[in-house]
Amino acid sequence: MISGTPMNGSPQHDGAGRPAENARSSKTQRLLLIDDEAQMRRLLRASLPPHGYTLSEACTGREGIADAGMNNPDIILLDLGLPDGDGIDVAKQLREFCRAPIIVLSARNLERDKVAVLDAGADDYVMKPFSMSELLARLRVARRHADSRTTEREELAFAVGALRIDLARRRAFVADQPVSLTPIEYKLLTVLARNAGWVVTHQQLLKEVWGMRFGTQTQYLHVFMGRLRHKLELEPSRPRLLLTEPGVGYRLQAP
């Protein structure tokens, strides 16, 4: 349960008297809540949107994993006691393809539970009950960390094997030789590079590269991934950089 904050759906200040989050943020953050507790979902549904968050809800781990794969949230709030399994296992499965910060919301106060879920890939752990000002502060920290990681990835050239991508100049090289890529091929490659080592689902790639209405058109991916492999792989039929995760998506080998 959340404590210490009025739940009227339109708070103007946080618990420390600072302006509401939406007064500071120019971009709405997509937040996925995985929690089977109806009261918690109602409270966060009323409290978070005024602070710059759009909320998607899942009652089970299975639903949460599917939602994350489809909609690529900016931050995930995860309960540990789910009806179809333990949240620690859900965190592990999310980390197979999702880079979003995971903040655990749980009444469990045993150190071993906290250590286990952080080792599984969670970024933070908030004990229930908590105040809204505390949760908002944790969300701000998660956003800063995510933004700093994005900035670092965008500023640095990406290199793995013979492949190098100069993100600032929008150019790709194989064995120091420039490679001619179409705008779509380059965009697809950079999405994979910014998630290097992680599985990017078909739906995520289609939405980021082609747009929302192409979310099920996997034939586009097959064609363009084939083109990229012919341009970037030494042996396109036996790729070592652009890897297929059967039935899920694609992964660019990590540096």
Secondary structure, 3 states (H helix, E strand, C coil): CEECCCCCCCCCECCCCCECHHHHCCCCEEEEEECCCHHHHHHHHHHCHHHCEEEEEECCHHHHHHHHHHHCCCEEEEECEECCEEHHHHHHHHCCCCCCCEEEEECCCCHHHHHHHHHCCCCEEEECCEEHHHHHHHHHHHHHHHHHHHHHHHHCCEEECCEEEECCCCEEEECCEEECCCHHHHHHHHHHHCCCCCCEEHHHHHHHHCCHHHCCCHHHHHHHHHHHHHHHCCCCCCCCCEEEECCCEEEECCC
